[in-house]
């Protein structure tokens, strides 16, 4: 018997028992939808977590900070602080260290960062702890900041600031301690149009405010500076947040030049000094970001950097633990959905057994006419596969509808966007799984049909 004949006979048999077939298909549909939706929730959580990691640090980025070496320098700058013993070296991040890290295997790029905290003043308002990060133009471009107005700072000769979209919210009135943004929702300063003054020497400023000096002398307030605005970040959309919102960015070389000019031979805040309190001739970076070519090499490069005496952190440990956690969640959710599929499988088995009882004489006639036993079994397996296939397709469509509703509700409530995620492989796998379950459920009934005695089947009423 040809496969087309088997398909035609199977579909005809199911069509004759429409009501029972539809009920069985509904069971498969619910089972498939349950599994797909449950697994999609685990996949959605995992994808959202991975996107957050990629957005706020990257999967192939290693953050390197100064550390205490164990005698290994290899070109890096080892600084002995005044409160450390002679053999306790602090591994600082300088240009030599950047060059050393850039030569490591699997490293694509190295981006030094110089961070300083300054004071900003505009009229009656001020920002006491404005965080400024100096970075190379390439590193600033890699941040992929959405620009609302202006441009990213690229001039290495003139200092320009690029403001995150929430920097202005931190301005307050020092007399009333009122933050206008948090009380009225309005920003007290517009960096693109307003004139803002900056104080780089925070220690001198606070000394002038609260220290009257000795023997009646008064500490003079430090000089204020004007810095050109390069641009501002695009404002946040509703229910969104930017990791760059509270930062101020500038060109690294321009910042280094400005700090050296302002402080001259004085110690720059945040920079180390010698045992006698004098500043070093060069500036040390606050942090260095190392970009690795693949996530598979992150752990290896990170351990090598640590062996040099630096502190190194990446998201790889968090990623591994998160992947294990979400794998367990997906297994649990998938197991819950599998209960519905088990019920559907029992329903398919029952449907096929009933079909065999009703078609006993038909099976006997086919055997008497010399029909191959495997064809008889194949006919019933195809019927079961039909039920699984149709139920799987309808269940998949229902899964997409439920997933869309879940995502809409979560988005409206300000929750995780894309909580339910159905990738193409899950859609295909769900239909194939439904077909396999249908055929497995129909296997025992098909075996029973094969073993029926032809004469007994013909005499059956």
SVG drawing of the C-alpha trace seen along z (x, -y; Angstrom):
<svg xmlns="http://www.w3.org/2000/svg" viewBox="-22 -87 83 104">
<polyline fill="none" stroke="black" stroke-width="0.4" points="0.0,0.0 1.4,-3.4 2.0,-6.1 -0.5,-8.4 -3.2,-5.7 -2.3,-5.4 -2.5,-9.2 -5.9,-9.3 -7.3,-6.5 -6.1,-8.0 -7.5,-11.5 -10.8,-9.9 -11.0,-7.9 -10.4,-11.0 -12.9,-13.0 -15.6,-10.4 -15.2,-10.9 -15.0,-14.7 -16.2,-15.4 -13.9,-12.9 -11.0,-14.0 -11.6,-17.7 -11.7,-16.9 -8.4,-15.0 -6.8,-17.8 -7.9,-20.3 -6.0,-18.3 -2.8,-18.3 -3.3,-22.0 -3.6,-22.9 -0.6,-20.7 1.5,-22.2 0.6,-25.8 1.3,-25.1 4.8,-23.8 5.7,-26.6 4.4,-29.4 6.1,-28.0 9.5,-27.6 9.1,-31.0 8.9,-32.6 12.2,-31.1 13.8,-32.1 12.4,-35.6 13.9,-36.1 17.2,-34.7 17.2,-36.9 16.3,-40.1 19.1,-39.3 21.7,-38.8 20.6,-42.0 21.0,-43.9 24.5,-42.4 25.4,-43.3 24.1,-46.8 25.6,-47.6 29.0,-46.0 29.2,-43.6 29.7,-39.9 33.3,-40.2 34.5,-43.1 36.9,-42.9 37.1,-45.8 40.6,-46.2 41.5,-48.3 44.6,-48.7 45.7,-45.9 48.5,-44.8 51.0,-42.8 53.2,-40.0 56.5,-41.3 55.5,-40.9 55.6,-44.1 56.6,-43.4 56.4,-47.0 53.5,-48.0 53.9,-50.9 54.3,-49.7 53.8,-52.4 54.6,-52.1 52.1,-54.2 53.1,-55.9 51.0,-53.5 52.4,-50.3 55.5,-48.3 58.4,-48.3 57.4,-45.0 53.7,-45.8 53.3,-47.2 50.3,-48.9 49.9,-48.0 48.7,-51.3 47.2,-51.7 49.3,-53.9 50.2,-54.0 52.7,-51.2 50.0,-49.0 47.6,-49.8 50.3,-48.8 50.9,-45.6 47.3,-44.6 46.7,-45.5 49.4,-42.9 47.7,-40.0 46.3,-37.2 42.6,-37.4 42.5,-41.1 40.9,-43.3 41.1,-46.7 42.0,-48.4 40.2,-51.6 41.6,-53.6 39.3,-55.7 40.2,-58.6 37.5,-59.6 37.3,-62.7 34.6,-64.2 33.9,-68.0 31.4,-70.6 29.0,-72.3 27.3,-75.6 24.4,-77.3 22.7,-80.3 21.4,-79.2 21.8,-75.5 24.8,-73.2 25.9,-69.6 28.3,-68.5 29.5,-65.2 29.5,-65.4 31.3,-62.3 33.4,-63.1 34.9,-60.2 37.6,-60.9 37.7,-58.3 39.1,-58.0 36.9,-58.9 36.7,-55.3 35.6,-54.1 33.0,-56.9 31.6,-55.8 31.5,-52.2 29.2,-53.1 26.5,-53.7 24.9,-56.5 21.7,-57.9 22.5,-61.6 19.7,-64.0 21.5,-67.2 25.1,-68.1 27.8,-65.4 30.3,-63.3 33.5,-65.1 36.3,-64.4 38.6,-67.4 41.7,-66.4 42.9,-70.0 39.8,-71.8 37.8,-70.2 34.1,-69.6 31.5,-67.8 28.8,-65.4 26.0,-65.0 23.9,-62.0 20.1,-62.7 19.8,-62.7 22.8,-64.8 20.7,-68.0 18.3,-66.2 21.1,-66.2 21.3,-70.0 19.9,-71.3 19.6,-74.5 22.3,-74.3 20.3,-76.7 17.0,-74.8 18.3,-71.4 15.5,-71.3 15.9,-69.2 13.7,-71.0 13.5,-67.9 12.2,-65.6 9.7,-68.1 8.4,-69.6 9.7,-67.3 11.5,-70.2 15.3,-70.3 16.8,-73.4 19.5,-73.7 19.8,-73.3 23.4,-72.5 23.0,-73.4 22.0,-77.0 22.8,-77.9 26.2,-79.0 27.5,-76.5 30.6,-77.0 32.8,-74.1 35.1,-73.7 37.8,-71.0 39.4,-71.4 36.6,-70.1 38.8,-69.9 39.7,-73.6 36.1,-74.5 34.8,-72.8 37.6,-74.2 36.7,-77.7 33.1,-77.0 33.6,-75.5 37.2,-76.3 38.1,-79.7 41.7,-78.9 44.2,-79.4 44.9,-82.6 42.0,-84.4 43.0,-83.7 40.3,-82.7 40.8,-80.0 40.3,-81.4 37.8,-79.6 39.2,-77.9 38.8,-79.2 35.7,-78.4 36.0,-77.3 33.7,-77.3 33.6,-74.2 32.0,-74.0 29.0,-71.6 29.6,-69.0 26.1,-67.5 23.5,-65.8 22.0,-62.3 18.6,-61.7 15.9,-61.8 14.6,-58.5 11.4,-57.1 8.7,-56.1 9.6,-53.0 13.2,-53.1 16.5,-53.9 20.0,-54.7 23.2,-53.4 24.9,-56.6 22.3,-59.0 24.2,-60.2 27.6,-60.4 29.5,-63.2 31.9,-62.2 34.8,-64.0 37.9,-63.4 40.6,-61.6 43.6,-63.7 41.7,-67.0 40.9,-66.0 44.5,-65.1 45.7,-68.4 43.2,-70.4 43.9,-68.7 47.6,-69.2 47.1,-72.9 44.7,-73.5 46.6,-71.7 50.1,-72.3 52.5,-70.9 49.7,-70.1 48.3,-66.7 45.2,-66.0 42.3,-64.6 42.0,-60.9 45.6,-60.5 48.3,-58.8 51.2,-60.7 54.7,-59.8 55.6,-59.0 56.5,-62.7 53.0,-63.8 54.2,-65.0 52.3,-64.1 53.7,-61.8 54.6,-63.3 52.1,-61.2 48.4,-60.6 47.1,-57.1 43.9,-55.8 40.9,-54.9 40.0,-51.9 40.8,-50.1 38.3,-48.2 39.7,-45.2 37.6,-43.9 38.1,-40.3 37.4,-38.7 35.1,-36.0 33.2,-35.1 35.0,-31.8 38.3,-33.6 37.2,-36.0 37.9,-33.7 41.4,-32.9 42.3,-36.6 40.8,-37.6 42.9,-35.1 46.1,-36.2 45.4,-39.8 44.9,-38.9 48.2,-37.0 49.9,-40.4 48.7,-41.8 45.7,-43.8 42.1,-43.4 39.9,-42.2 36.2,-41.7 33.9,-40.5 30.3,-39.4 31.3,-35.8 30.8,-34.5 27.4,-36.1 26.5,-34.8 27.4,-31.2 25.4,-31.3 22.5,-33.0 22.5,-30.4 22.4,-27.6 19.6,-29.2 17.4,-29.9 18.1,-26.4 16.6,-25.1 13.7,-27.5 13.0,-26.4 13.1,-22.7 10.7,-23.4 8.3,-25.4 8.6,-22.9 7.8,-20.1 4.6,-21.9 3.5,-22.2 4.5,-18.5 1.7,-17.4 -0.8,-18.8 0.9,-17.0 0.8,-13.8 -3.0,-14.1 -3.2,-14.8 -1.1,-11.7 -3.5,-9.6 -6.4,-11.1 -4.8,-10.2 -4.3,-6.6 -7.9,-6.4 -9.1,-7.8 -7.0,-5.3 -8.1,-2.3 -11.8,-3.3 -11.0,-3.6 -9.6,-0.1 -12.6,1.4 -15.0,-0.4 -13.0,0.7 -12.2,4.3 -14.0,5.8 -12.3,3.3 -8.9,4.4 -9.9,8.1 -10.9,7.5 -7.6,5.7 -5.7,8.7 -7.7,11.2 -7.0,9.3 -3.3,9.6 -2.5,6.1 0.9,5.8 0.9,5.7 3.2,2.7 0.8,0.8 -2.0,1.5 0.2,0.2 1.4,-2.7 -2.2,-3.8 -3.0,-4.1 0.4,-5.8 -0.3,-8.3 -3.7,-9.0 -2.0,-9.7 0.6,-11.8 -2.2,-13.8 -3.7,-14.6 -0.4,-15.6 0.5,-17.8 -2.8,-19.6 -2.9,-20.0 0.7,-21.2 0.1,-23.9 -3.0,-25.2 -1.3,-25.1 1.7,-27.0 -0.7,-29.7 -2.4,-29.9 1.1,-30.2 2.0,-33.2 -1.4,-34.8 -0.8,-34.2 2.8,-35.4 1.7,-38.6 -0.9,-39.2 1.7,-38.6 4.2,-41.0 1.5,-43.7 0.4,-43.4 4.0,-43.5 4.9,-46.5 1.8,-48.4 2.6,-47.7 6.2,-48.9 7.7,-45.4 10.2,-43.4 9.7,-44.0 9.6,-40.8 9.0,-38.5 7.7,-35.8 10.0,-35.0 9.3,-32.2 12.4,-31.7 12.0,-29.9 13.6,-26.8 11.1,-26.5 8.2,-26.9 9.5,-24.1 10.5,-21.9 7.0,-22.2 5.2,-20.9 7.7,-18.1 7.4,-17.2 3.6,-17.1 3.8,-14.8 6.2,-12.5 4.0,-12.4 1.0,-11.6 2.9,-8.7 4.1,-7.3 0.6,-7.5 -0.7,-5.6 2.0,-3.0 0.4,-0.5 -3.1,-0.7 -1.4,-0.2 0.4,2.9 -3.0,4.2 -4.4,3.7 -1.5,5.7 -2.1,8.6 -5.8,9.0 -6.8,12.4 -8.3,11.9 -11.1,14.4 -12.0,13.2 -12.0,9.6 -14.4,10.5 -16.8,12.3 -16.8,9.3 -20.0,7.3"/>
</svg>
